[in-house]
Amino acid sequence: MNMITDRNYREYDSRGYAILYNVGDVVLYEGKRYECVAIHKNKQPNTNGFYWKQLSGTYDGFYYSDTAPLSANVGDRWVDSLNGKLYTYIEDTTGFHWVEF
């Protein structure tokens, strides 16, 4: 079993298949961390506690995905799920860029 840890919640993978979440998987959703407490597909994290348990802390500005976030702020962090590299969003004299950390 592959445990999902701290990646952005998604209902479908890149091939269009529903993602199966297992007990113990941890995802980021709307700036909050949630742990899966019941095996399921297509159940968005919320605070009702049936499929997900909200963990403490917020993670605004952190992304885990196979594409760079489109609406980032300077200082945000992004882990490219395809290559595992960490990037930071910066502004310099030539504009805004994701740079490898």
N, C-alpha and C positions, 0 to 999 in steps of 0.2 A: 504494500500500500504506500503510495506517495502522499506525504502530508503536505498540504498547502499551508504556507506560512507567510503572513503579511503581504499578500498581493491584493490588488484591487479586485473587488467582487465583480464577477461576470457571470451571466447566465449561460453563455455559449462560448465554445472554444473557437479558434480560428477556422475550423472546418465546418462550423455551424451545428456541432453536436452539443446537447445540453451537458453542462458540467455537473458531475456527481460530487457532492460535498460529503465528506466523512466526518465522524465525530473526532474532534480535536483540530480540524482545519481552522486556520485563523485568516481572516480577510479584513481589508480596509474598505469601508463603505461610508461615503459622506463624511470623511474626516474622522471616523471612529473605528476602533478595532472590535471585531466580533469573532467569537469562537463557535464552531458548529457543535450542537449538542444532540442532533438527530440526523441520520443519513437522509439526504434529500436532493432533489434537483429543482431549480427555478423558484426557490423561496428566498426573496430578498431579505437581508438582515433588517431586523427591527427590534423594538424593545419588549415584545410580548413574551420572549423567552422560550417559545415552543421549538423552533429550529435553531435559533442563535442565542448566544448569551453575550451581551455587550461587556467588553473589557474596559478597564479604566484607561483614561488618557485619550488625547486626540492626536491625529497625525495629518493635519492640514499641510499641504505642500509636499507630501511624499507620494510617489507614484510607482507602481510596478506593472509594466505592460510591455507589449512588443512594439509599440509605437510611441513616439514622444508626445507628451500632453500638449494640446493646442492652446490651452488657456492657463499658462504657467505664470508665476510671479518670480521676480528676481529672488534667488536664494532657495527656490524649490529644488527638491531632489527627485531623480527618476532612475530606477533600476530597469535596464533593458532586459526583459525576461528571455530574450533570445540569446544574449551573450553574457549576461550576468554583470555587465559593467554599470558603475554608478556615475551619474552625470549631475551637474549642478547648473541651474539656469542663471546666467549672468548678463549684465549689460556692460559693454565697453564702447569705445569710440566708434565702432563700426555697426553697432546695433545690439540686438538680443540674441543669445546663443546658448545651446546646451554644450557644456564642455565636460570631458571626462575628468572625474575627480581623482 
